[in-house]
Amino acid sequence: MDLKMTNLRVDASGEGSRGGKIVGHTSGGKPIYGVHNHPEHDSFTREEHTEAAQLHQAKMGELRGKDKGAMEHHKKQRNAHSKYGSGDRTFFPLKKAPKQ
């Protein structure tokens, strides 16, 4: 069997390429990652943070009685996105402070 190599280019800039698990999308199509402080969330509007909070609330409902740890994780993410949605960015800063 004669196998030929081809030049394939992998697009490492697409959705999900930034690391982390995508758990849903905003109404505008932006990915919602499993952690509230993912760098891709920096550009979220208040409304998009509210949508993310609602998604995490729904995930909590799906997990109720099944996986307490995962449910608590989504509760924390919901609370953080809710704070951002209300304009409060002090709850969990999106960017980590630089090491000194």
Summary of the structure (lengths in Angstrom):
residues: 100
radius of gyration: 17.3
end to end distance: 58.5
largest distance: 62.6
contacts: 224
relative contact order: 0.15
helix: 41%
strand: 7%
